[in-house]
Amino acid sequence: MSPNLHPMINVAIKAARAAGSIINRAALDVEAVRISQKQVNDFVTEVDQAAEQIIIETLLTAYPGHGIHAEESGKEHGAKDSEFVWIIDPLDGTTNFIHGLPVYCVSIALAVKGKIEQAVIYDPTRNDLFTATKGRGAYMNDRRLRVSKRIRLQDCLISTGFPFRPGDNFQNYLKMMGDVMQRTAGMRRPGAAALDLAYVAAGFTDGFFETGLQPWDVAAGSLLVTEAGGLVGNFTGEADFLEQKECLAGSPKIYGQLVSILGKYSKFATAGEKATLRQADAAAAAATPEAGATEEDASL
């Protein structure tokens, strides 16, 4: 069982469940949901907005002096100068939701002086609730979470997100994916980064990487991962990644192996670091005969 929950987590859970109810009701008739487009392939629905509104109302009713940083309304609500800022993604996986694919979630995190201290991710289609308080561990439905114990990358399942916005470096992503894919047991692209991070914390997957993510995509999930014994950072392995649009997460051993593969693609790596990482990566690849194995091979 989870320990006595922090009062702020209880309020965030209430907010996430209220948003989940709105999302579940709308999912019954997703064809009727009005959709607008922020930019190519980047959608917002009236459900995102209604879910965000109820989250903000719930949080500010309990904590009127707190700040808000939300995906749809930005920082227009809440106190502007508070040390306490709630970082909210009311519906992560909007494109899945629009298509009726039941892989999406509500993500709520509390940053105190810029550090994430509370996290809630709620999957309304499965009624899965992930929570974490800094220093108190991560939980899924009252079960304590630990990251995966796998230590060989070739045994691992790695999740990612594909580039979908104009300006995303598509060719770079194909190279990254190719480098990771041929060294693992499989890659997955569920389509909701917050849930991807929760699944790393739960040990369902062994690692996750994606570029272009915003703070509200990764804030709650990053605390779940670290409280479950994993590591989160940018592609060079630096932990201060929240605003950097580069996210890499995994169990400690797998995280290190992913840094050695993905570090050379980081916009924060120096030319010298990139060259060193390329050499180390090439040596590691040469020493791993299984690197070319596919999922089909593994199942034979």
QUISULZI-V590152 format. One record per residue. N is the residue number from 1. SS is DSSP state (H for helix, E for strand, L for the rest). PHI is phi in whole degrees, 0 to 359 (999 if undefined). Layout:
N | SS | PHI
N | SS | PHI
//
This chain:
1 | L | 999
2 | L | 288
3 | L | 290
4 | L | 307
5 | L | 286
6 | L | 299
7 | H | 304
8 | H | 291
9 | H | 295
10 | H | 300
11 | H | 293
12 | H | 295
13 | H | 297
14 | H | 302
15 | H | 296
16 | H | 294
17 | H | 292
18 | H | 296
19 | H | 296
20 | H | 300
21 | H | 296
22 | H | 298
23 | H | 295
24 | H | 296
25 | H | 297
26 | H | 294
27 | H | 294
28 | L | 294
29 | L | 219
30 | H | 294
31 | H | 297
32 | H | 275
33 | L | 284
34 | L | 281
35 | E | 233
36 | E | 235
37 | E | 242
38 | E | 288
39 | E | 205
40 | L | 306
41 | L | 64
42 | E | 234
43 | E | 255
44 | E | 226
45 | E | 244
46 | H | 297
47 | H | 290
48 | H | 308
49 | H | 291
50 | H | 293
51 | H | 295
52 | H | 297
53 | H | 299
54 | H | 289
55 | H | 296
56 | H | 297
57 | H | 300
58 | H | 296
59 | H | 292
60 | H | 284
61 | H | 296
62 | H | 280
63 | L | 227
64 | L | 297
65 | L | 271
66 | L | 273
67 | E | 270
68 | E | 228
69 | E | 229
70 | E | 242
71 | L | 298
72 | L | 274
73 | L | 254
74 | E | 62
75 | L | 245
76 | L | 285
77 | L | 256
78 | E | 79
79 | L | 289
80 | L | 270
81 | L | 236
82 | L | 283
83 | L | 286
84 | E | 257
85 | E | 231
86 | E | 274
87 | E | 252
88 | E | 234
89 | E | 241
90 | E | 289
91 | E | 206
92 | E | 271
93 | L | 107
94 | H | 303
95 | H | 297
96 | H | 300
97 | H | 303
98 | H | 302
99 | H | 272
100 | L | 82
101 | L | 276
102 | L | 280
103 | L | 229
104 | L | 198
105 | E | 201
106 | E | 256
107 | E | 232
108 | E | 225
109 | E | 228
110 | E | 245
111 | E | 260
112 | E | 243
113 | L | 52
114 | L | 85
115 | E | 252
116 | E | 287
117 | E | 242
118 | E | 224
119 | E | 212
120 | E | 224
121 | E | 235
122 | E | 237
123 | E | 260
124 | L | 288
125 | L | 284
126 | L | 253
127 | L | 57
128 | E | 265
129 | E | 243
130 | E | 254
131 | E | 223
132 | E | 207
133 | E | 238
134 | L | 306
135 | L | 85
136 | L | 241
137 | L | 91
138 | E | 243
139 | E | 223
140 | E | 234
141 | L | 49
142 | L | 76
143 | E | 261
144 | E | 295
145 | L | 262
146 | L | 225
147 | L | 294
148 | L | 302
149 | L | 264
150 | L | 296
151 | L | 240
152 | L | 256
153 | H | 303
154 | H | 292
155 | H | 265
156 | L | 261
157 | E | 255
158 | E | 243
159 | E | 258
160 | E | 210
161 | L | 225
162 | L | 274
163 | L | 293
164 | L | 221
165 | L | 262
166 | L | 301
167 | L | 95
168 | L | 293
169 | L | 277
170 | H | 295
171 | H | 297
172 | H | 300
173 | H | 293
174 | H | 299
175 | H | 295
176 | H | 301
177 | H | 299
178 | H | 299
179 | H | 298
180 | H | 283
181 | H | 302
182 | L | 282
183 | L | 250
184 | L | 236
185 | L | 281
186 | E | 168
187 | E | 239
188 | E | 228
189 | L | 227
190 | L | 293
191 | L | 107
192 | L | 216
193 | H | 299
194 | H | 299
195 | H | 291
196 | H | 304
197 | H | 292
198 | H | 300
199 | H | 287
200 | H | 295
201 | H | 300
202 | H | 280
203 | L | 82
204 | L | 291
205 | L | 237
206 | L | 262
207 | E | 194
208 | E | 208
209 | E | 213
210 | E | 195
211 | E | 252
212 | L | 80
213 | L | 280
214 | L | 265
215 | H | 306
216 | H | 290
217 | H | 286
218 | H | 240
219 | H | 300
220 | H | 293
221 | H | 298
222 | H | 295
223 | H | 290
224 | H | 304
225 | H | 296
226 | H | 292
227 | H | 287
228 | L | 266
229 | L | 94
230 | E | 261
231 | E | 236
232 | E | 224
233 | E | 189
234 | L | 272
235 | L | 291
236 | L | 269
237 | L | 91
238 | L | 277
239 | L | 283
240 | L | 271
241 | L | 244
242 | L | 305
243 | L | 259
244 | L | 266
245 | L | 61
246 | E | 221
247 | E | 225
248 | E | 226
249 | E | 219
250 | E | 174
251 | E | 295
252 | H | 308
253 | H | 292
254 | H | 286
255 | H | 304
256 | H | 299
257 | H | 292
258 | H | 290
259 | H | 300
260 | H | 293
261 | H | 272
262 | H | 266
263 | H | 304
264 | H | 291
265 | H | 266
266 | L | 288
267 | L | 285
268 | L | 257
269 | L | 276
270 | L | 283
271 | H | 301
272 | H | 295
273 | H | 298
274 | H | 298
275 | H | 296
276 | H | 298
277 | H | 295
278 | H | 298
279 | H | 295
280 | H | 296
281 | H | 293
282 | H | 297
283 | H | 295
284 | H | 295
285 | H | 296
286 | H | 294
287 | L | 273
288 | L | 240
289 | H | 296
290 | H | 283
291 | H | 305
292 | H | 274
293 | L | 295
294 | L | 253
295 | H | 300
296 | H | 297
297 | H | 304
298 | H | 296
299 | H | 267
300 | L | 289
//
